[in-house]
Amino acid sequence: MKSRMKGRIIAAIVVALVALSASTSVAQRRVAALGDSPAALVERARAAYNQGRYQDALETARRAAEAAPRSLPAQLARGGMAEFMGEFDEASQAYARAQSLAPDDNTTRYRLALFSTRVGDYDRALRELDAILATQPRAAQLFFRFAPPFLQKPLLQQSPALEQFVQLQIDIMMEKGDLAGARRLARGHGIVEPGRDYCTEANAKKRGKGSSDDDVFKAFRLAALGQPDSADCIWWYGQWLTDEGYMRLGRLMVEEGTRVTPIPANKESGHRFMRIRLGGERPVAKRAESLFMIAKQRYLRDGDADGAARLFDEILRLSPAFARPYSYKARLALDDGDREAAQRWLQRGIEADSESWRTWHNLGRLLLEAERWEDAERALARTIELFPDDLGGRFALARALYARSDFEGYRTQIELALRFARACCGPDVAKAPADFFMKFQRWGPGAALPPTPDPRTILGWNQD
Amino acid sequence: MARRAAARRGARVLVVLFLGGVLFISLLVFAAGVPVAQLRAGACGAVGSIVMLDRVLPACSGPARASRELAVGRAAANRRAYREALGHYREAAAAAPDLPAAHVARGETAQILGEYEEALAAFQRAAAIAPSPEANLRVGAAAERQGRVDVAIQTLENASGPWRQHAVSGARAAVVNFATCVPVNWSNPARLWQTCVTGSRDAYGASFDASRDIVPRGIFRLLVEEGRYDQALAFARERGWVRPDVEYCGRHSLPIDEETSALLAMLTQPERADCVLATAVDVADGGGARLARLMLLERVARSPQVETRQNAQWVLRYRLPDHDVPRLAEALNIAASRLQHVHDAADEALVVFQKSIDADPRFSWPYHNIGRVYMARGDFEQARVWLGRALAVNPDHWRALYSYGVANANLKRWRDALFAYRQALAISPNDARLHASVGWTLIELGHEPEAERELKLAVRLDPSLQAERSWLNSRYGADVRSGPTPSSAR
């Protein structure tokens, strides 16, 4: 019973995953065998995807779907590639066609569940997952829903695909705001166990050197699921998510950590984080959030500046108060050598969200590069006011003050920065500014300006 | 009266003990086939360790000394001091020339150390004293390594073990099969019979056949490797391996391994023998440069598939020596690799690799392997020297190029490392680890944008590369496009 259910769910998930990740060589061999048929085009799209030629992959998948509008693999390939590239309207149409072609196909249902999550239609996503489950034999469904955790745990351990199915359900419930439901589900499937100190384990992994970033991330997630009172870990998880661009789930986690912590200073800190890093009272639409993360990768990883710029524009149309895309529009302008346009984008970002610390930080550093010392000083002073632990911002402010011959101001800022750097991260993180300051102390002001590194010091305050 | 009765009882006990002893020794000698010399050495050694028997009984002097030397030799071998062990075994063989165990121990240790001449002589002596299939097997194997193929084939033809040896092997397989099958099927008697009993019978048959055919498979390989194809085919026919209905590159039930299947495919079905390519790579990975070369050359010449011909050519050029290596050089290189990896005796391995080079100075593998020994020791300067020699001998030696890059990177000679990695990458452009190595080296040289491209490519080719993924993630955040939620994107 277990294995039959497992087999069918696995088949659905595996087919869905394989659609995006079939091995290049196999795909190439198949292409050779199939010529230019729609099936060959689908294989070619997969091969292009595997080689990182995403635009080619999308275009080939489009050709496949146009050549064979009644082909389910072609429609799914087009939907998958369009979704991957952030072309959500196109993806939505392709999936709708796929579903009309095969309303009872579990692969299509799973892909639709994923896409619905991406655009924030959580209820639809859960319905599709439930529909997959409903295709299993009654006994298997009962087992999956009600068997005790000690039976569920080995089932998930044996089947990564089934585990992925459950983890997706948990993530969706968390994003939907049903944290209690997500925790119940995690306990029910033996993903977390009562009485285990996940938070301590996560902190040990964070400090240790043997764990990968993914391991640490997963450990904090388990703490958020398995230890409802571990305010710090829930908070770290939220901050991590924020860095990656998960504005919605990041906010929920930071809110939860702030709610749970009994320490007033931490509550204050949590409120500040939401205000200056997560947009305060202006939550970001899920669709805009997903597009933002995709646009970032298209720009940074793929070097696809045009595609990314178009997506950033769409994000700003969907969520004009979302500050982070403005920083990327500024970077794109800088890439074109247009410093003025970059500055305008950052100023628009500040108009959209006047308390966005990162936008102030970026504006301050841009003005510093342009040697507009007075404007830079104003922007960086605001940066530090919003987030006093911003090491890079403080080094930059110190430089602006130095450039304006406000050496006392420079001394104050650099001393604060160095004290903080030593306490948080050791002497190496601020070696160059410390050396410069030592010389300044000994010889007084010189012709060169102080260095302004921008080190990554605290989780949750990076990226963009 | 009572004393006389006790004496009679005592005498009876002594007679019974004596007769029992005689019977036991006769059983050992005639039924179990233990040589008299070995019994004598054992007894002399055992008693000699308590009293100075050799002074009392001169005939016991040699066997007792041999027994002691064998024990000391075994202790030395356990300490991985193989050369010292060989010295003791030589002493043992000299002290008791009619003791087969001394010759066998001497031969085995000499073989480990690549002293094939000595090994062959010792095994031949042991076989002359106590002929047996095992003794012939040892002689055959040593002769093969020395390149004395006719002696090897002639001896191996008489090296198949007795029926009971194969039966034991078959019975062991049947028992394992039955023991693992019963707990799963005990509740269903029909299935128990069908699956477990029949399955165990099949396991017995397969294992019996496989055990019986081990030596013939070796002879067949030897004949093919020597290019005596007609003789090899005749031999295979005699064994019942050549059948028109069998697809040698597919599934079949003949009691032959993958390698023999591939060789038979090559000889009898050349148009459907592309499995030879993968087998040749395995053979080469096991050190069999000669046979692998022969198999690849055959595929280059006769495969109907262009892709197979090209792949075979690629392997031939970049993974194998650029010429036909003498059998002795190949055998010494294998012996040295075993010394390094199996016997954990790197110093001895260096000596034997050097002998392999002496046997064929154009053979680049032992140079590379010496480089790897030094790399394992952290002596990258020496490693670099030897890897450079490997590349001087064969500039197309892909693994040596890669290792040369690694050695240079460890010496922080970044430009040399990059040059080597790029050459290796030109040979194998889809190697994720090479792209990663190029990426890290470029970072050291301060060329980050180029490094990024290489690291991205590496991760795309092999998503399990953790350090490279972490580096990219630290710059761009995780690539969340592959899933809509934090977990699904990881």
Interface residues (C-beta under 8 A of the other chain):
Chain A: L20 N50 Q51 G52 F84 L114 F115 T117 R118 Q164 Q167 L168 I170 D171 I172 E175 S212 D213 D214 F217 K218 R221 L241 D243 E244 G245 Y246 L249 S290 M293 I294 K296 Q297 L300 R301 R456 Q463
Chain B: K456 L457 R460 Q466 R469 S470 L472 N473 S474 R475 Y476 G477 A478 D479 V480 R481 S482 G483 P484 T485 P486 S487 S488 R490
